[in-house]
Amino acid sequence: STHLHLLQHQTHRRCIITMSQPNNYGSGKKKRRRGGKKNKKYQQYNQQQNNYHQQSHHDEYKQQSQSNDDLMIIDGSMMEGGGQILRNSTAFAALMKRPVHITKIRGKRSTPGLRKQHSKGIELVSKINGGFVEGNFVKSMDMKFWPSATPSYLSTYSTDIETAGSVCLLMQTVLPLMIFSPLQCSLTCIGGTNASFAPQIDWFILILQPMLKRLMNIEIDIQCLQRGFFPKGGGKILLKTNPIEYIPAFDLTKKGQLKQITGSVIIGGRGLGLSIGKDIVKGATREL
């Protein structure tokens, strides 16, 4: 599968082309999987989630289960009905200390409910905030989150999505919490750095990082330590943040002048030689 991404930043344009071998490795046909081992892994993961919350938060669970009337109900199938409602709602709930109940999670997706990357993001929000989560397991359509009123922040966090799920979308989930932490924070995340239907790690580094600094005075440092493609993932990123007290108003009405166009071709996976990358470079140069 080949993905072409055109990235813009005030006075520069950068073309990032990432290539990764699809899950059928060029066979031309998708193999049907019964999902025995995969489903067993999901069941084990879901059981671990339930055991963690029942054992580590027993007293808190009893208290929170009696306060369901305070939950703000959010329909996860609104608008596009994808994961963005889930990510934003969970992060903002933690920042505002407002309990939420998210229903019909990813209701308009072909595979509705929580996937592993969504569950890992919610788990990380809970770690940073110290709140209590109910219903955080793979395929769950219903999740409740009670943020902690007195979070105990740490300076170092790490998570492994365990699939090719997007590390960028996970960063997007927890970034608001990390920048409003009173501490300098770092996050190490393992997963997919260049995934379909998600921002690329290159966009985060080349576009988001400098734009946050220029417009909002938010200083973050994103390093891609290793690329990770579908289906295995295995990419590794390091995110570092500095604390802020507020986000200032900003002007986003001036586009700037185009001065330069540069490009990179990144190839990974079996069966894809460097000659393919060279052909892409020649084709892009010819078109420009």
C-alpha positions in Angstrom: 0.0 0.0 0.0 1.4 3.4 -0.9 0.4 6.6 0.9 1.1 10.1 -0.5 0.9 13.0 2.0 1.3 16.7 1.1 2.3 18.6 4.2 2.1 22.5 4.4 3.8 24.8 6.8 3.6 28.6 6.2 6.5 29.0 3.7 7.4 25.4 2.9 5.7 22.4 1.4 7.0 18.9 2.0 5.9 15.7 0.2 6.2 12.5 2.3 5.7 9.2 0.5 5.6 6.1 2.7 5.4 2.6 1.4 4.7 -0.5 3.3 3.9 -4.0 2.3 0.2 -4.9 2.8 -0.8 -7.7 5.0 -1.1 -10.3 2.2 2.5 -9.5 1.1 1.6 -9.2 -2.5 -0.4 -12.4 -2.9 -3.2 -10.5 -4.6 -5.9 -12.0 -2.4 -6.7 -11.3 1.2 -6.6 -14.4 3.4 -9.6 -14.9 5.7 -8.6 -15.4 9.2 -10.7 -17.1 11.8 -8.9 -15.0 14.4 -8.4 -17.7 17.0 -5.0 -16.5 18.4 -5.9 -12.8 17.9 -9.3 -13.2 19.7 -7.6 -15.1 22.6 -5.1 -12.2 22.9 -7.9 -9.7 23.1 -9.7 -11.8 25.7 -6.5 -11.9 27.8 -6.0 -8.2 27.4 -9.7 -7.4 28.4 -9.4 -9.7 31.4 -6.3 -7.9 32.5 -8.1 -4.6 32.2 -11.0 -5.8 34.3 -8.7 -7.3 37.0 -6.7 -4.1 37.2 -9.7 -1.9 37.9 -11.4 -4.3 40.2 -8.3 -5.0 42.4 -6.5 -1.6 42.3 -9.6 0.6 42.5 -12.1 -1.4 44.5 -13.0 1.4 47.0 -13.1 4.0 44.2 -15.2 1.7 42.1 -17.8 1.4 44.9 -17.9 5.2 45.3 -18.0 6.0 41.6 -20.7 3.4 40.8 -23.0 5.3 43.0 -22.5 8.6 41.2 -23.7 7.7 37.7 -26.2 10.7 37.8 -23.2 13.1 37.4 -22.0 11.6 34.1 -22.2 13.7 31.0 -23.5 11.4 28.3 -21.8 11.6 24.9 -23.1 9.9 21.8 -20.0 8.3 20.1 -21.8 7.9 16.8 -22.3 11.6 16.2 -21.0 13.2 13.0 -18.4 10.9 11.5 -18.9 8.5 14.4 -15.2 7.6 14.7 -12.5 7.6 17.3 -12.0 11.4 17.5 -15.1 11.9 19.7 -13.7 9.3 22.0 -10.2 10.8 22.2 -11.3 14.4 22.7 -14.0 13.6 25.2 -11.7 11.5 27.4 -8.9 14.1 27.4 -11.2 17.1 28.0 -13.0 15.2 30.7 -9.7 14.6 32.5 -8.7 18.3 32.1 -12.1 19.6 33.3 -12.5 16.9 35.9 -15.9 16.1 34.5 -17.1 12.5 34.5 -18.3 11.2 31.1 -20.3 8.3 29.7 -19.5 7.6 26.1 -22.0 5.4 24.2 -22.1 3.9 20.7 -18.3 4.2 20.5 -17.2 4.4 16.8 -20.8 3.6 15.9 -20.4 4.5 12.2 -17.2 2.4 11.6 -17.2 -0.9 9.8 -15.7 -2.4 13.0 -17.5 -0.4 15.8 -16.3 -0.3 19.4 -12.9 0.1 20.9 -9.9 -1.2 19.1 -6.6 -1.9 20.8 -5.2 1.6 20.1 -8.2 3.3 21.5 -8.2 1.2 24.7 -4.5 1.9 25.2 -5.1 5.7 24.8 -7.8 5.6 27.4 -5.6 3.5 29.7 -2.8 6.1 29.3 -5.2 9.0 30.1 -6.2 7.1 33.3 -2.6 6.7 34.2 -1.8 10.4 33.8 -4.9 11.6 35.5 -5.3 8.8 38.0 -9.0 8.5 37.3 -11.2 5.4 37.1 -12.4 3.8 33.9 -15.2 1.3 33.3 -15.8 -0.5 30.0 -12.3 -0.1 28.6 -11.8 -3.2 26.6 -11.5 -4.2 22.9 -14.9 -4.1 21.1 -16.5 -2.2 23.9 -19.3 0.1 22.7 -19.8 1.8 26.1 -17.2 3.5 28.4 -17.4 5.5 31.6 -14.6 7.7 32.9 -14.4 9.4 36.3 -11.4 11.7 36.3 -9.4 12.2 39.5 -10.0 15.5 41.3 -6.4 15.5 42.6 -4.1 13.9 39.8 -0.7 12.7 40.8 1.4 13.5 37.7 4.5 11.6 36.8 7.4 12.8 34.5 7.8 9.6 32.5 5.2 7.5 30.7 5.3 4.6 28.3 2.9 2.4 26.4 2.9 -0.3 23.7 -0.1 -0.4 21.4 0.9 -4.0 20.5 -0.4 -3.5 17.0 0.2 -1.1 14.0 -2.3 1.3 15.6 -1.3 4.9 15.2 1.1 6.3 17.7 0.1 9.8 16.4 -3.6 9.4 17.4 -2.5 8.2 20.8 -0.3 11.2 21.2 -3.2 13.4 20.1 -5.2 11.9 23.0 -2.8 12.6 25.8 -1.0 15.7 24.6 -3.5 18.1 26.2 -2.9 16.4 29.6 0.9 16.4 29.2 1.2 20.1 28.4 -1.0 21.1 31.3 0.9 18.9 33.7 3.0 20.9 36.2 6.0 18.7 35.2 8.1 18.3 32.2 6.9 15.0 30.7 8.1 12.4 28.3 6.2 9.6 26.6 7.6 6.6 24.8 5.1 4.9 22.6 5.4 1.8 20.4 3.0 1.1 17.4 2.5 2.3 13.9 4.2 5.6 12.9 2.8 5.7 9.3 -0.7 4.2 9.4 -3.6 4.6 7.0 -6.5 6.9 8.0 -4.3 8.7 10.6 -1.8 11.6 10.7 1.7 10.5 9.8 4.6 11.0 12.3 6.2 13.3 9.7 3.2 15.6 9.9 3.6 15.8 13.7 7.3 16.6 13.4 7.3 18.9 10.4 4.0 20.7 10.8 2.3 20.3 14.2 5.4 20.8 16.3 6.6 24.1 14.8 3.0 25.4 14.5 2.3 24.8 18.2 5.4 26.7 19.1 4.7 29.6 16.7 1.0 30.0 17.4 0.5 28.8 20.9 3.9 28.9 22.5 3.6 25.2 23.2 7.1 23.6 23.2 7.1 19.9 22.4 9.8 17.6 21.0 8.9 14.6 18.9 11.5 12.1 17.9 10.9 9.1 15.6 13.3 6.4 16.9 12.0 3.7 14.6 9.4 3.5 11.8 6.5 1.1 12.2 4.2 0.0 9.3 1.1 -2.1 8.9 0.6 -4.9 9.8 3.3 -5.4 12.5 3.8 -1.9 13.8 6.8 -1.9 16.1 7.6 1.8 15.5 8.9 3.8 18.4 8.5 7.5 19.2 9.6 9.8 22.0 7.4 12.8 22.9 8.7 15.4 25.4 6.6 18.3 26.7 7.1 21.5 28.8 4.3 22.7 31.1 2.1 25.7 30.2 -0.5 27.6 32.1 -2.8 28.7 29.3 -3.0 28.8 25.5 -3.0 32.3 24.1 -5.2 33.6 21.2 -3.5 33.3 17.8 -3.9 34.5 14.3 -4.2 31.9 11.6 -5.2 34.1 8.7 -1.9 34.5 7.0 -0.9 31.7 4.8 2.6 32.9 3.8 4.4 32.4 0.5 5.6 29.1 -1.0 9.4 29.1 -1.1 10.5 25.5 -1.4 9.2 22.0 -2.0 11.1 19.0 -0.7 10.3 15.3 -0.5 11.2 12.1 1.2 10.5 8.5 0.2 10.4 6.0 3.1 10.2 2.2 2.3 9.6 -0.6 4.6 8.4 -4.2 4.4 9.4 -7.3 2.4 9.5 -7.2 -1.4 10.0 -3.5 -1.8 13.4 -2.5 -3.1 15.1 0.9 -3.2 14.6 1.0 -7.0 10.9 1.6 -6.3 11.8 4.7 -4.2 14.1 6.0 -6.9 11.3 5.7 -9.5 9.0 7.6 -7.2 11.6 10.4 -6.8 12.0 10.6 -10.6 8.2 10.7 -11.1 7.7 13.4 -8.4 10.5 15.5 -9.8 9.1 15.2 -13.3 5.6 16.3 -12.2 7.0 19.3 -10.2 
